Structure formats: structure tokens, C-alpha cells
Amino acid sequence: MLDVPLELRCNVCGHDRFTLPTVDAADQDVRCGECLAFKCHADDLEQHMLAAASSLTPQPGKGARRSCAS
């Protein structure tokens, strides 16, 4: 199992670190690294991350910064 930060939040405790299974692990569940709540199956992780990214709304002043030419 790997404990990594993801662009997701636990629905139970709000934590952003998750335990990911290795390829050969019998248990293929992605779980919160803090409270161990089930998030999704490893095969569904990409869809969950895409859904989370698409639900984020840009915050004022938090857009991409452009460098200024001198």
C-alpha cells in the first residue's frame, strides 16, 4: 500500500492523503490515509479524480499567472 496526497478530499474527515493499493495487492480499495474510509476502487480512481477536478470552480485571483515581458 502507498500513502499519497491526491487532489481529492475524504468525504468523512476531509483529509487529502489516501492509501493506494499496489498492483499485486488483494485489496484494491482506495482509502483515506487518516480515517481509513473507503473512497473508491483502484480501477475507478481516475474517474473520481476527473470528477473532482471538473467540480472545482476557479476562485477570483487564483487563475493562471502570466509572466510579464520587460
Summary of the structure (lengths in Angstrom):
residues: 70
radius of gyration: 15.7
end to end distance: 48.9
largest distance: 56.9
contacts: 139
relative contact order: 0.19
helix: 20%
strand: 23%
